[in-house]
Amino acid sequence: MNYEQARFNMIEQQIRPWEVLDNQVLSLLAVMRREDFVPPACKALAFTDMEIPLPPHKNPGQCMLAPRVEARILQDLAVQKHEKVLEIGTGSGFMAALLAHRAQQVITLEIEPELAETARRNLQKAGIYNAEVRQADGAANLAEAVSGNGPLRGPFDVIVLSGSVAEVPAALLDQLKVGGRLSAIVGDEPMMRATLITRVGKDSFRTTQAWDTVAPRLLNFPAPSKFTF
């Protein structure tokens, strides 16, 4: 398989048509070896317009997002070199790798221990050392997972949810700096909204929803009650 041609086709046929026109994002996607982050059995699918399931397959929803979705999220967030990033849902580590190239530091949380270890290996092989994978449940133990005495702790300039949620928990917004941005895919099938939340003050936020997509649920994030009175 000609990976370079497949990478070029992915960018020109999937990502550009999805209004990803930021040259820095496109240049990064042209050099990042996505094929090194997919499961070995799926290398031929590395550049296809689809989600790629990730072993150990205990939770069927755990996957790599489609390339166009990853690219659009990266463009929306406009991560800067001085910024500190938190990702929920490491998966294979590919999104963390993209973020690490744009940011100063990345913490990425993965609930599945085997996936967390795979992501660590993938990032190390890619020569990325400013991204730390922590095995943790971002839905239940967020404050504990991002605390500590070193530089890799909250609050954050950027938070990325690499999967969907029914609604964005307040605990995540609490970890966002003033001026920081949070990206999440919010809602229920068959249509979800890519949601960008910017913290504009201590207790105030601005929300935009620029495009629609569908993504698997992040584990353990609660759904709001459907009952009304």
Secondary structure as the mmCIF struct_conf table of DSSP 4:
data_model
#
loop_
_struct_conf.conf_type_id
_struct_conf.id
_struct_conf.beg_label_comp_id
_struct_conf.beg_label_asym_id
_struct_conf.beg_label_seq_id
_struct_conf.end_label_comp_id
_struct_conf.end_label_asym_id
_struct_conf.end_label_seq_id
HELX_RH_AL_P HELX_RH_AL_P1 TYR A 3 ASN A 9
HELX_RH_PI_P HELX_RH_PI_P1 MET A 10 ILE A 15
HELX_RH_3T_P HELX_RH_3T_P1 ARG A 16 TRP A 18
TURN_TY1_P TURN_TY1_P1 GLU A 19 GLU A 19
HELX_RH_AL_P HELX_RH_AL_P2 ASN A 23 VAL A 31
BEND BEND1 MET A 32 MET A 32
HELX_RH_3T_P HELX_RH_3T_P2 ARG A 34 ASP A 36
TURN_TY1_P TURN_TY1_P2 PHE A 37 PHE A 37
BEND BEND2 VAL A 38 VAL A 38
HELX_RH_3T_P HELX_RH_3T_P3 PRO A 40 LEU A 45
TURN_TY1_P TURN_TY1_P3 ALA A 46 PHE A 47
BEND BEND3 THR A 48 MET A 50
STRN STRN1 ILE A 52 PRO A 53
TURN_TY1_P TURN_TY1_P4 PRO A 55 PRO A 56
BEND BEND4 LYS A 58 ASN A 59
TURN_TY1_P TURN_TY1_P5 PRO A 60 GLY A 61
STRN STRN2 CYS A 63 MET A 64
HELX_LH_PP_P HELX_LH_PP_P1 LEU A 65 ALA A 66
HELX_RH_AL_P HELX_RH_AL_P3 PRO A 67 LEU A 77
TURN_TY1_P TURN_TY1_P6 ALA A 78 ALA A 78
TURN_TY1_P TURN_TY1_P7 LYS A 81 HIS A 82
STRN STRN3 LYS A 84 ILE A 88
TURN_TY1_P TURN_TY1_P8 GLY A 91 SER A 92
BEND BEND5 GLY A 93 GLY A 93
HELX_RH_AL_P HELX_RH_AL_P4 PHE A 94 ARG A 102
BEND BEND6 ALA A 103 GLN A 104
STRN STRN4 GLN A 105 GLU A 110
BEND BEND7 ILE A 111 GLU A 112
HELX_RH_AL_P HELX_RH_AL_P5 PRO A 113 LYS A 125
TURN_TY1_P TURN_TY1_P9 ALA A 126 GLY A 127
BEND BEND8 ASN A 130 ASN A 130
STRN STRN5 ALA A 131 GLN A 135
TURN_TY1_P TURN_TY1_P10 GLY A 138 ALA A 140
BEND BEND9 ASN A 141 ASN A 141
HELX_RH_AL_P HELX_RH_AL_P6 LEU A 142 ALA A 145
TURN_TY1_P TURN_TY1_P11 VAL A 146 VAL A 146
BEND BEND10 ASN A 149 LEU A 152
BEND BEND11 GLY A 154 PRO A 155
STRN STRN6 PHE A 156 VAL A 165
BEND BEND12 ALA A 166 GLU A 167
HELX_RH_AL_P HELX_RH_AL_P7 ALA A 170 LEU A 173
TURN_TY1_P TURN_TY1_P12 ASP A 174 GLN A 175
STRN STRN7 LEU A 176 ASP A 188
TURN_TY1_P TURN_TY1_P13 GLU A 189 PRO A 190
STRN STRN8 MET A 191 GLY A 201
TURN_TY1_P TURN_TY1_P14 LYS A 202 ASP A 203
STRN STRN9 SER A 204 THR A 213
HELX_LH_PP_P HELX_LH_PP_P2 PRO A 216 PRO A 216
STRN STRN10 ARG A 217 ARG A 217
HELX_LH_PP_P HELX_LH_PP_P3 LEU A 218 LEU A 218
TURN_TY1_P TURN_TY1_P15 LEU A 219 ASN A 220
HELX_LH_PP_P HELX_LH_PP_P4 PHE A 221 SER A 225
#
